Each structure stands twice: as C-alpha cells, then as structure tokens.
Amino acid sequence: EISRTDYLSRFKPKAKEAGTEGRIKMIDITGNIASAKCELETPKSVFTDYFNLIKINDFWFIVDKISTRVDKK
C-alpha cells in the first residue's frame, strides 16, 4: 500500500504524445464496488490497466491497480 503522493511522484508529467488515445473498455459495478479496464494506446505500445474501486460516502476510490504493456510491432 502506498500513498497517492508517493505513487504519483514516480511519474514525470509530459505532454500527450501525438497519436495517443485513452479509453475506458469496461466498467462492472455491484453495489459500492467496481472493476474497470482502461487502455492507453500510443504509437509504440498499448497499456492496459485494471482498477478495483470502492464507493465511500458518494466518492469512488481506487483500491488497487495492475497494468501491462504490449509493444506494437
């Protein structure tokens, strides 16, 4: 478990690369929990993220995330 600040400190903000597109592929909600699959496609790779979320007091929070990258040929 890491804090939001620690997690975000691992990434350097940069301008969106031309030809980059993000999309939500799937959301599955049951009561106050959910799973989401998201993709970020760049000219060189496709990143896929899976998020587990929980809703507390009308706000959604990410509980955990796993991701992978597939390089384009």
PDB file with SEQRES, HELIX, SHEET and CRYST1 records, atoms N, CA, C and O in Angstrom:
SEQRES   1 A   73  GLU ILE SER ARG THR ASP TYR LEU SER ARG PHE LYS PRO          
SEQRES   2 A   73  LYS ALA LYS GLU ALA GLY THR GLU GLY ARG ILE LYS MET          
SEQRES   3 A   73  ILE ASP ILE THR GLY ASN ILE ALA SER ALA LYS CYS GLU          
SEQRES   4 A   73  LEU GLU THR PRO LYS SER VAL PHE THR ASP TYR PHE ASN          
SEQRES   5 A   73  LEU ILE LYS ILE ASN ASP PHE TRP PHE ILE VAL ASP LYS          
SEQRES   6 A   73  ILE SER THR ARG VAL ASP LYS LYS                              
HELIX    1 AA1 ARG A    4  LEU A    8  1                                   5    
SHEET    1 AA1 4 GLU A  21  THR A  30  0                                        
SHEET    2 AA1 4 ILE A  33  GLU A  41 -1                                        
SHEET    3 AA1 4 SER A  45  ILE A  56 -1                                        
SHEET    4 AA1 4 PHE A  59  ASP A  71 -1                                        
CRYST1    1.000    1.000    1.000  90.00  90.00  90.00 P 1           1          
ATOM      1  N   GLU A   1       0.850  -1.180   0.000  1.00  0.00           N  
ATOM      2  CA  GLU A   1       0.000   0.000   0.000  1.00  0.00           C  
ATOM      3  C   GLU A   1       0.887   1.230   0.000  1.00  0.00           C  
ATOM      4  O   GLU A   1       1.805   1.342   0.812  1.00  0.00           O  
ATOM      5  N   ILE A   2       0.611   2.157  -0.914  1.00  0.00           N  
ATOM      6  CA  ILE A   2       1.371   3.404  -0.965  1.00  0.00           C  
ATOM      7  C   ILE A   2       0.397   4.574  -1.050  1.00  0.00           C  
ATOM      8  O   ILE A   2      -0.753   4.421  -1.463  1.00  0.00           O  
ATOM      9  N   SER A   3       0.874   5.720  -0.658  1.00  0.00           N  
ATOM     10  CA  SER A   3       0.017   6.906  -0.698  1.00  0.00           C  
ATOM     11  C   SER A   3      -0.100   7.420  -2.134  1.00  0.00           C  
ATOM     12  O   SER A   3       0.733   7.123  -2.989  1.00  0.00           O  
ATOM     13  N   ARG A   4      -1.134   8.183  -2.368  1.00  0.00           N  
ATOM     14  CA  ARG A   4      -1.337   8.792  -3.695  1.00  0.00           C  
ATOM     15  C   ARG A   4      -0.132   9.655  -4.064  1.00  0.00           C  
ATOM     16  O   ARG A   4       0.344   9.606  -5.198  1.00  0.00           O  
ATOM     17  N   THR A   5       0.357  10.437  -3.117  1.00  0.00           N  
ATOM     18  CA  THR A   5       1.504  11.316  -3.360  1.00  0.00           C  
ATOM     19  C   THR A   5       2.738  10.518  -3.751  1.00  0.00           C  
ATOM     20  O   THR A   5       3.441  10.882  -4.694  1.00  0.00           O  
ATOM     21  N   ASP A   6       3.006   9.440  -3.039  1.00  0.00           N  
ATOM     22  CA  ASP A   6       4.164   8.595  -3.354  1.00  0.00           C  
ATOM     23  C   ASP A   6       4.014   7.963  -4.738  1.00  0.00           C  
ATOM     24  O   ASP A   6       4.957   7.952  -5.529  1.00  0.00           O  
ATOM     25  N   TYR A   7       2.827   7.440  -5.022  1.00  0.00           N  
ATOM     26  CA  TYR A   7       2.591   6.811  -6.325  1.00  0.00           C  
ATOM     27  C   TYR A   7       2.799   7.809  -7.462  1.00  0.00           C  
ATOM     28  O   TYR A   7       3.503   7.515  -8.429  1.00  0.00           O  
ATOM     29  N   LEU A   8       2.190   8.983  -7.347  1.00  0.00           N  
ATOM     30  CA  LEU A   8       2.293   9.981  -8.414  1.00  0.00           C  
ATOM     31  C   LEU A   8       3.702  10.535  -8.554  1.00  0.00           C  
ATOM     32  O   LEU A   8       4.074  10.999  -9.631  1.00  0.00           O  
ATOM     33  N   SER A   9       4.495  10.496  -7.484  1.00  0.00           N  
ATOM     34  CA  SER A   9       5.869  11.010  -7.562  1.00  0.00           C  
ATOM     35  C   SER A   9       6.754  10.131  -8.445  1.00  0.00           C  
ATOM     36  O   SER A   9       7.850  10.545  -8.823  1.00  0.00           O  
ATOM     37  N   ARG A  10       6.297   8.940  -8.774  1.00  0.00           N  
ATOM     38  CA  ARG A  10       7.068   8.023  -9.614  1.00  0.00           C  
ATOM     39  C   ARG A  10       6.940   8.335 -11.103  1.00  0.00           C  
ATOM     40  O   ARG A  10       7.617   7.718 -11.925  1.00  0.00           O  
ATOM     41  N   PHE A  11       6.089   9.274 -11.449  1.00  0.00           N  
ATOM     42  CA  PHE A  11       5.836   9.613 -12.847  1.00  0.00           C  
ATOM     43  C   PHE A  11       6.162  11.075 -13.096  1.00  0.00           C  
ATOM     44  O   PHE A  11       5.906  11.937 -12.256  1.00  0.00           O  
ATOM     45  N   LYS A  12       6.730  11.339 -14.264  1.00  0.00           N  
ATOM     46  CA  LYS A  12       7.031  12.712 -14.650  1.00  0.00           C  
ATOM     47  C   LYS A  12       5.970  13.181 -15.639  1.00  0.00           C  
ATOM     48  O   LYS A  12       5.771  12.544 -16.673  1.00  0.00           O  
ATOM     49  N   PRO A  13       5.282  14.289 -15.338  1.00  0.00           N  
ATOM     50  CA  PRO A  13       4.278  14.795 -16.276  1.00  0.00           C  
ATOM     51  C   PRO A  13       4.940  15.162 -17.607  1.00  0.00           C  
ATOM     52  O   PRO A  13       6.035  15.724 -17.637  1.00  0.00           O  
ATOM     53  N   LYS A  14       4.258  14.837 -18.693  1.00  0.00           N  
ATOM     54  CA  LYS A  14       4.758  15.232 -20.001  1.00  0.00           C  
ATOM     55  C   LYS A  14       3.572  15.464 -20.921  1.00  0.00           C  
ATOM     56  O   LYS A  14       2.457  15.013 -20.660  1.00  0.00           O  
ATOM     57  N   ALA A  15       3.839  16.169 -21.987  1.00  0.00           N  
ATOM     58  CA  ALA A  15       2.779  16.472 -22.943  1.00  0.00           C  
ATOM     59  C   ALA A  15       2.303  15.181 -23.604  1.00  0.00           C  
ATOM     60  O   ALA A  15       3.074  14.239 -23.782  1.00  0.00           O  
ATOM     61  N   LYS A  16       1.023  15.153 -23.964  1.00  0.00           N  
ATOM     62  CA  LYS A  16       0.453  13.992 -24.627  1.00  0.00           C  
ATOM     63  C   LYS A  16       1.115  13.813 -25.993  1.00  0.00           C  
ATOM     64  O   LYS A  16       1.158  14.736 -26.807  1.00  0.00           O  
ATOM     65  N   GLU A  17       1.622  12.618 -26.220  1.00  0.00           N  
ATOM     66  CA  GLU A  17       2.283  12.299 -27.483  1.00  0.00           C  
ATOM     67  C   GLU A  17       1.247  12.236 -28.609  1.00  0.00           C  
ATOM     68  O   GLU A  17       0.156  11.695 -28.424  1.00  0.00           O  
ATOM     69  N   ALA A  18       1.587  12.784 -29.765  1.00  0.00           N  
ATOM     70  CA  ALA A  18       0.681  12.721 -30.914  1.00  0.00           C  
ATOM     71  C   ALA A  18       0.342  11.257 -31.199  1.00  0.00           C  
ATOM     72  O   ALA A  18       1.211  10.388 -31.138  1.00  0.00           O  
ATOM     73  N   GLY A  19      -0.916  10.996 -31.507  1.00  0.00           N  
ATOM     74  CA  GLY A  19      -1.338   9.637 -31.801  1.00  0.00           C  
ATOM     75  C   GLY A  19      -1.650   8.803 -30.572  1.00  0.00           C  
ATOM     76  O   GLY A  19      -1.816   7.588 -30.676  1.00  0.00           O  
ATOM     77  N   THR A  20      -1.733   9.446 -29.393  1.00  0.00           N  
ATOM     78  CA  THR A  20      -2.053   8.739 -28.149  1.00  0.00           C  
ATOM     79  C   THR A  20      -3.549   8.861 -27.875  1.00  0.00           C  
ATOM     80  O   THR A  20      -4.128   9.941 -27.990  1.00  0.00           O  
ATOM     81  N   GLU A  21      -4.162   7.737 -27.511  1.00  0.00           N  
ATOM     82  CA  GLU A  21      -5.592   7.731 -27.236  1.00  0.00           C  
ATOM     83  C   GLU A  21      -5.882   6.857 -26.027  1.00  0.00           C  
ATOM     84  O   GLU A  21      -5.378   5.738 -25.925  1.00  0.00           O  
ATOM     85  N   GLY A  22      -6.696   7.370 -25.112  1.00  0.00           N  
ATOM     86  CA  GLY A  22      -7.107   6.606 -23.947  1.00  0.00           C  
ATOM     87  C   GLY A  22      -8.582   6.276 -24.018  1.00  0.00           C  
ATOM     88  O   GLY A  22      -9.371   7.044 -24.569  1.00  0.00           O  
ATOM     89  N   ARG A  23      -8.958   5.130 -23.457  1.00  0.00           N  
ATOM     90  CA  ARG A  23     -10.366   4.751 -23.477  1.00  0.00           C  
ATOM     91  C   ARG A  23     -10.687   3.821 -22.296  1.00  0.00           C  
ATOM     92  O   ARG A  23      -9.849   3.043 -21.839  1.00  0.00           O  
ATOM     93  N   ILE A  24     -11.912   3.936 -21.832  1.00  0.00           N  
ATOM     94  CA  ILE A  24     -12.430   3.005 -20.828  1.00  0.00           C  
ATOM     95  C   ILE A  24     -13.071   1.869 -21.599  1.00  0.00           C  
ATOM     96  O   ILE A  24     -14.007   2.090 -22.368  1.00  0.00           O  
ATOM     97  N   LYS A  25     -12.579   0.651 -21.402  1.00  0.00           N  
ATOM     98  CA  LYS A  25     -13.074  -0.508 -22.144  1.00  0.00           C  
ATOM     99  C   LYS A  25     -14.245  -1.192 -21.450  1.00  0.00           C  
ATOM    100  O   LYS A  25     -15.120  -1.752 -22.111  1.00  0.00           O  
ATOM    101  N   MET A  26     -14.264  -1.149 -20.099  1.00  0.00           N  
ATOM    102  CA  MET A  26     -15.284  -1.886 -19.369  1.00  0.00           C  
ATOM    103  C   MET A  26     -15.381  -1.339 -17.951  1.00  0.00           C  
ATOM    104  O   MET A  26     -14.376  -1.005 -17.325  1.00  0.00           O  
ATOM    105  N   ILE A  27     -16.612  -1.256 -17.462  1.00  0.00           N  
ATOM    106  CA  ILE A  27     -16.862  -0.954 -16.050  1.00  0.00           C  
ATOM    107  C   ILE A  27     -17.919  -1.938 -15.561  1.00  0.00           C  
ATOM    108  O   ILE A  27     -18.957  -2.109 -16.199  1.00  0.00           O  
ATOM    109  N   ASP A  28     -17.654  -2.578 -14.435  1.00  0.00           N  
ATOM    110  CA  ASP A  28     -18.591  -3.520 -13.829  1.00  0.00           C  
ATOM    111  C   ASP A  28     -18.824  -3.063 -12.390  1.00  0.00           C  
ATOM    112  O   ASP A  28     -17.903  -3.066 -11.574  1.00  0.00           O  
ATOM    113  N   ILE A  29     -20.067  -2.668 -12.087  1.00  0.00           N  
ATOM    114  CA  ILE A  29     -20.406  -2.134 -10.764  1.00  0.00           C  
ATOM    115  C   ILE A  29     -21.395  -3.069 -10.075  1.00  0.00           C  
ATOM    116  O   ILE A  29     -22.392  -3.483 -10.666  1.00  0.00           O  
ATOM    117  N   THR A  30     -21.103  -3.394  -8.823  1.00  0.00           N  
ATOM    118  CA  THR A  30     -22.009  -4.141  -7.966  1.00  0.00           C  
ATOM    119  C   THR A  30     -22.059  -3.421  -6.628  1.00  0.00           C  
ATOM    120  O   THR A  30     -21.101  -3.450  -5.856  1.00  0.00           O  
ATOM    121  N   GLY A  31     -23.193  -2.771  -6.366  1.00  0.00           N  
ATOM    122  CA  GLY A  31     -23.327  -2.032  -5.108  1.00  0.00           C  
ATOM    123  C   GLY A  31     -22.282  -0.937  -5.003  1.00  0.00           C  
ATOM    124  O   GLY A  31     -22.237  -0.028  -5.832  1.00  0.00           O  
ATOM    125  N   ASN A  32     -21.440  -1.026  -3.975  1.00  0.00           N  
ATOM    126  CA  ASN A  32     -20.441   0.019  -3.750  1.00  0.00           C  
ATOM    127  C   ASN A  32     -19.032  -0.412  -4.168  1.00  0.00           C  
ATOM    128  O   ASN A  32     -18.051   0.197  -3.740  1.00  0.00           O  
ATOM    129  N   ILE A  33     -18.921  -1.461  -5.006  1.00  0.00           N  
ATOM    130  CA  ILE A  33     -17.618  -1.874  -5.520  1.00  0.00           C  
ATOM    131  C   ILE A  33     -17.681  -1.934  -7.049  1.00  0.00           C  
ATOM    132  O   ILE A  33     -18.754  -2.079  -7.635  1.00  0.00           O  
ATOM    133  N   ALA A  34     -16.509  -1.819  -7.680  1.00  0.00           N  
ATOM    134  CA  ALA A  34     -16.472  -1.847  -9.137  1.00  0.00           C  
ATOM    135  C   ALA A  34     -15.095  -2.278  -9.631  1.00  0.00           C  
ATOM    136  O   ALA A  34     -14.098  -2.208  -8.912  1.00  0.00           O  
ATOM    137  N   SER A  35     -15.079  -2.724 -10.873  1.00  0.00           N  
ATOM    138  CA  SER A  35     -13.838  -3.001 -11.589  1.00  0.00           C  
ATOM    139  C   SER A  35     -13.894  -2.244 -12.906  1.00  0.00           C  
ATOM    140  O   SER A  35     -14.961  -2.105 -13.504  1.00  0.00           O  
ATOM    141  N   ALA A  36     -12.746  -1.755 -13.354  1.00  0.00           N  
ATOM    142  CA  ALA A  36     -12.687  -1.033 -14.621  1.00  0.00           C  
ATOM    143  C   ALA A  36     -11.455  -1.468 -15.391  1.00  0.00           C  
ATOM    144  O   ALA A  36     -10.390  -1.692 -14.816  1.00  0.00           O  
ATOM    145  N   LYS A  37     -11.615  -1.584 -16.697  1.00  0.00           N  
ATOM    146  CA  LYS A  37     -10.495  -1.873 -17.597  1.00  0.00           C  
ATOM    147  C   LYS A  37     -10.308  -0.649 -18.487  1.00  0.00           C  
ATOM    148  O   LYS A  37     -11.250  -0.187 -19.132  1.00  0.00           O  
ATOM    149  N   CYS A  38      -9.089  -0.133 -18.512  1.00  0.00           N  
ATOM    150  CA  CYS A  38      -8.777   1.049 -19.309  1.00  0.00           C  
ATOM    151  C   CYS A  38      -7.578   0.764 -20.201  1.00  0.00           C  
ATOM    152  O   CYS A  38      -6.698  -0.018 -19.839  1.00  0.00           O  
ATOM    153  N   GLU A  39      -7.545   1.402 -21.372  1.00  0.00           N  
ATOM    154  CA  GLU A  39      -6.416   1.258 -22.279  1.00  0.00           C  
ATOM    155  C   GLU A  39      -5.868   2.621 -22.650  1.00  0.00           C  
ATOM    156  O   GLU A  39      -6.611   3.592 -22.797  1.00  0.00           O  
ATOM    157  N   LEU A  40      -4.570   2.673 -22.796  1.00  0.00           N  
ATOM    158  CA  LEU A  40      -3.886   3.855 -23.314  1.00  0.00           C  
ATOM    159  C   LEU A  40      -3.032   3.374 -24.475  1.00  0.00           C  
ATOM    160  O   LEU A  40      -2.096   2.595 -24.295  1.00  0.00           O  
ATOM    161  N   GLU A  41      -3.367   3.848 -25.666  1.00  0.00           N  
ATOM    162  CA  GLU A  41      -2.638   3.428 -26.854  1.00  0.00           C  
ATOM    163  C   GLU A  41      -1.748   4.556 -27.337  1.00  0.00           C  
ATOM    164  O   GLU A  41      -2.211   5.673 -27.571  1.00  0.00           O  
ATOM    165  N   THR A  42      -0.475   4.256 -27.485  1.00  0.00           N  
ATOM    166  CA  THR A  42       0.497   5.195 -28.024  1.00  0.00           C  
ATOM    167  C   THR A  42       0.960   4.654 -29.379  1.00  0.00           C  
ATOM    168  O   THR A  42       0.630   3.522 -29.732  1.00  0.00           O  
ATOM    169  N   PRO A  43       1.701   5.428 -30.125  1.00  0.00           N  
ATOM    170  CA  PRO A  43       2.193   4.913 -31.402  1.00  0.00           C  
ATOM    171  C   PRO A  43       3.060   3.653 -31.266  1.00  0.00           C  
ATOM    172  O   PRO A  43       3.160   2.871 -32.212  1.00  0.00           O  
ATOM    173  N   LYS A  44       3.682   3.451 -30.105  1.00  0.00           N  
ATOM    174  CA  LYS A  44       4.588   2.312 -29.912  1.00  0.00           C  
ATOM    175  C   LYS A  44       4.029   1.181 -29.074  1.00  0.00           C  
ATOM    176  O   LYS A  44       4.463   0.039 -29.228  1.00  0.00           O  
ATOM    177  N   SER A  45       3.065   1.463 -28.175  1.00  0.00           N  
ATOM    178  CA  SER A  45       2.612   0.457 -27.205  1.00  0.00           C  
ATOM    179  C   SER A  45       1.140   0.620 -26.876  1.00  0.00           C  
ATOM    180  O   SER A  45       0.537   1.663 -27.128  1.00  0.00           O  
ATOM    181  N   VAL A  46       0.568  -0.451 -26.298  1.00  0.00           N  
ATOM    182  CA  VAL A  46      -0.768  -0.391 -25.712  1.00  0.00           C  
ATOM    183  C   VAL A  46      -0.628  -0.771 -24.243  1.00  0.00           C  
ATOM    184  O   VAL A  46      -0.154  -1.859 -23.916  1.00  0.00           O  
ATOM    185  N   PHE A  47      -1.044   0.131 -23.364  1.00  0.00           N  
ATOM    186  CA  PHE A  47      -1.026  -0.090 -21.925  1.00  0.00           C  
ATOM    187  C   PHE A  47      -2.446  -0.463 -21.501  1.00  0.00           C  
ATOM    188  O   PHE A  47      -3.403   0.215 -21.874  1.00  0.00           O  
ATOM    189  N   THR A  48      -2.585  -1.534 -20.726  1.00  0.00           N  
ATOM    190  CA  THR A  48      -3.887  -1.940 -20.210  1.00  0.00           C  
ATOM    191  C   THR A  48      -3.821  -1.913 -18.695  1.00  0.00           C  
ATOM    192  O   THR A  48      -2.930  -2.509 -18.090  1.00  0.00           O  
ATOM    193  N   ASP A  49      -4.776  -1.213 -18.084  1.00  0.00           N  
ATOM    194  CA  ASP A  49      -4.860  -1.093 -16.625  1.00  0.00           C  
ATOM    195  C   ASP A  49      -6.184  -1.683 -16.154  1.00  0.00           C  
ATOM    196  O   ASP A  49      -7.227  -1.470 -16.771  1.00  0.00           O  
ATOM    197  N   TYR A  50      -6.128  -2.424 -15.058  1.00  0.00           N  
ATOM    198  CA  TYR A  50      -7.320  -2.921 -14.377  1.00  0.00           C  
ATOM    199  C   TYR A  50      -7.352  -2.278 -12.991  1.00  0.00           C  
ATOM    200  O   TYR A  50      -6.382  -2.342 -12.236  1.00  0.00           O  
ATOM    201  N   PHE A  51      -8.487  -1.662 -12.677  1.00  0.00           N  
ATOM    202  CA  PHE A  51      -8.674  -0.978 -11.401  1.00  0.00           C  
ATOM    203  C   PHE A  51      -9.782  -1.663 -10.607  1.00  0.00           C  
ATOM    204  O   PHE A  51     -10.809  -2.035 -11.175  1.00  0.00           O  
ATOM    205  N   ASN A  52      -9.586  -1.832  -9.303  1.00  0.00           N  
ATOM    206  CA  ASN A  52     -10.658  -2.198  -8.384  1.00  0.00           C  
ATOM    207  C   ASN A  52     -10.967  -0.952  -7.573  1.00  0.00           C  
ATOM    208  O   ASN A  52     -10.066  -0.270  -7.084  1.00  0.00           O  
ATOM    209  N   LEU A  53     -12.249  -0.667  -7.440  1.00  0.00           N  
ATOM    210  CA  LEU A  53     -12.683   0.566  -6.787  1.00  0.00           C  
ATOM    211  C   LEU A  53     -13.716   0.282  -5.703  1.00  0.00           C  
ATOM    212  O   LEU A  53     -14.372  -0.759  -5.699  1.00  0.00           O  
ATOM    213  N   ILE A  54     -13.840   1.239  -4.782  1.00  0.00           N  
ATOM    214  CA  ILE A  54     -14.882   1.177  -3.754  1.00  0.00           C  
ATOM    215  C   ILE A  54     -15.489   2.571  -3.603  1.00  0.00           C  
ATOM    216  O   ILE A  54     -14.788   3.580  -3.671  1.00  0.00           O  
ATOM    217  N   LYS A  55     -16.790   2.603  -3.398  1.00  0.00           N  
ATOM    218  CA  LYS A  55     -17.505   3.866  -3.206  1.00  0.00           C  
ATOM    219  C   LYS A  55     -17.771   4.064  -1.724  1.00  0.00           C  
ATOM    220  O   LYS A  55     -18.412   3.237  -1.075  1.00  0.00           O  
ATOM    221  N   ILE A  56     -17.269   5.169  -1.203  1.00  0.00           N  
ATOM    222  CA  ILE A  56     -17.457   5.523   0.202  1.00  0.00           C  
ATOM    223  C   ILE A  56     -17.966   6.954   0.258  1.00  0.00           C  
ATOM    224  O   ILE A  56     -17.327   7.863  -0.272  1.00  0.00           O  
ATOM    225  N   ASN A  57     -19.121   7.162   0.902  1.00  0.00           N  
ATOM    226  CA  ASN A  57     -19.702   8.499   1.044  1.00  0.00           C  
ATOM    227  C   ASN A  57     -19.803   9.228  -0.294  1.00  0.00           C  
ATOM    228  O   ASN A  57     -19.413  10.390  -0.405  1.00  0.00           O  
ATOM    229  N   ASP A  58     -20.324   8.544  -1.303  1.00  0.00           N  
ATOM    230  CA  ASP A  58     -20.561   9.099  -2.643  1.00  0.00           C  
ATOM    231  C   ASP A  58     -19.302   9.408  -3.449  1.00  0.00           C  
ATOM    232  O   ASP A  58     -19.390  10.093  -4.467  1.00  0.00           O  
ATOM    233  N   PHE A  59     -18.133   8.925  -3.026  1.00  0.00           N  
ATOM    234  CA  PHE A  59     -16.891   9.132  -3.772  1.00  0.00           C  
ATOM    235  C   PHE A  59     -16.278   7.769  -4.099  1.00  0.00           C  
ATOM    236  O   PHE A  59     -16.258   6.873  -3.255  1.00  0.00           O  
ATOM    237  N   TRP A  60     -15.779   7.619  -5.327  1.00  0.00           N  
ATOM    238  CA  TRP A  60     -15.114   6.387  -5.744  1.00  0.00           C  
ATOM    239  C   TRP A  60     -13.623   6.499  -5.464  1.00  0.00           C  
ATOM    240  O   TRP A  60     -13.004   7.526  -5.745  1.00  0.00           O  
ATOM    241  N   PHE A  61     -13.048   5.426  -4.904  1.00  0.00           N  
ATOM    242  CA  PHE A  61     -11.626   5.364  -4.598  1.00  0.00           C  
ATOM    243  C   PHE A  61     -11.014   4.135  -5.256  1.00  0.00           C  
ATOM    244  O   PHE A  61     -11.629   3.069  -5.272  1.00  0.00           O  
ATOM    245  N   ILE A  62      -9.803   4.277  -5.803  1.00  0.00           N  
ATOM    246  CA  ILE A  62      -9.078   3.141  -6.350  1.00  0.00           C  
ATOM    247  C   ILE A  62      -8.476   2.362  -5.187  1.00  0.00           C  
ATOM    248  O   ILE A  62      -7.733   2.918  -4.379  1.00  0.00           O  
ATOM    249  N   VAL A  63      -8.798   1.079  -5.107  1.00  0.00           N  
ATOM    250  CA  VAL A  63      -8.265   0.208  -4.065  1.00  0.00           C  
ATOM    251  C   VAL A  63      -6.938  -0.393  -4.518  1.00  0.00           C  
ATOM    252  O   VAL A  63      -5.968  -0.434  -3.761  1.00  0.00           O  
ATOM    253  N   ASP A  64      -6.914  -0.861  -5.776  1.00  0.00           N  
ATOM    254  CA  ASP A  64      -5.665  -1.368  -6.327  1.00  0.00           C  
ATOM    255  C   ASP A  64      -5.694  -1.301  -7.849  1.00  0.00           C  
ATOM    256  O   ASP A  64      -6.738  -1.084  -8.464  1.00  0.00           O  
ATOM    257  N   LYS A  65      -4.531  -1.492  -8.430  1.00  0.00           N  
ATOM    258  CA  LYS A  65      -4.377  -1.401  -9.881  1.00  0.00           C  
ATOM    259  C   LYS A  65      -3.292  -2.383 -10.310  1.00  0.00           C  
ATOM    260  O   LYS A  65      -2.270  -2.538  -9.642  1.00  0.00           O  
ATOM    261  N   ILE A  66      -3.540  -3.045 -11.444  1.00  0.00           N  
ATOM    262  CA  ILE A  66      -2.492  -3.810 -12.106  1.00  0.00           C  
ATOM    263  C   ILE A  66      -2.454  -3.349 -13.554  1.00  0.00           C  
ATOM    264  O   ILE A  66      -3.463  -2.898 -14.096  1.00  0.00           O  
ATOM    265  N   SER A  67      -1.302  -3.463 -14.169  1.00  0.00           N  
ATOM    266  CA  SER A  67      -1.198  -2.993 -15.548  1.00  0.00           C  
ATOM    267  C   SER A  67      -0.166  -3.796 -16.316  1.00  0.00           C  
ATOM    268  O   SER A  67       0.675  -4.490 -15.743  1.00  0.00           O  
ATOM    269  N   THR A  68      -0.260  -3.679 -17.622  1.00  0.00           N  
ATOM    270  CA  THR A  68       0.691  -4.332 -18.502  1.00  0.00           C  
ATOM    271  C   THR A  68       0.896  -3.471 -19.747  1.00  0.00           C  
ATOM    272  O   THR A  68       0.090  -2.591 -20.050  1.00  0.00           O  
ATOM    273  N   ARG A  69       1.971  -3.737 -20.450  1.00  0.00           N  
ATOM    274  CA  ARG A  69       2.268  -3.020 -21.693  1.00  0.00           C  
ATOM    275  C   ARG A  69       2.584  -4.038 -22.768  1.00  0.00           C  
ATOM    276  O   ARG A  69       3.340  -4.982 -22.540  1.00  0.00           O  
ATOM    277  N   VAL A  70       2.000  -3.842 -23.944  1.00  0.00           N  
ATOM    278  CA  VAL A  70       2.300  -4.664 -25.104  1.00  0.00           C  
ATOM    279  C   VAL A  70       2.875  -3.737 -26.171  1.00  0.00           C  
ATOM    280  O   VAL A  70       2.211  -2.793 -26.599  1.00  0.00           O  
ATOM    281  N   ASP A  71       4.092  -4.000 -26.594  1.00  0.00           N  
ATOM    282  CA  ASP A  71       4.712  -3.193 -27.642  1.00  0.00           C  
ATOM    283  C   ASP A  71       4.155  -3.577 -28.996  1.00  0.00           C  
ATOM    284  O   ASP A  71       3.940  -4.755 -29.282  1.00  0.00           O  
ATOM    285  N   LYS A  72       3.922  -2.569 -29.831  1.00  0.00           N  
ATOM    286  CA  LYS A  72       3.449  -2.816 -31.189  1.00  0.00           C  
ATOM    287  C   LYS A  72       4.634  -3.221 -32.057  1.00  0.00           C  
ATOM    288  O   LYS A  72       5.773  -2.829 -31.806  1.00  0.00           O  
ATOM    289  N   LYS A  73       4.345  -3.998 -33.061  1.00  0.00           N  
ATOM    290  CA  LYS A  73       5.413  -4.433 -33.965  1.00  0.00           C  
ATOM    291  C   LYS A  73       5.457  -3.561 -35.199  1.00  0.00           C  
ATOM    292  O   LYS A  73       6.294  -3.776 -36.076  1.00  0.00           O  
TER     293      LYS A  73                                                      
END                                                                             
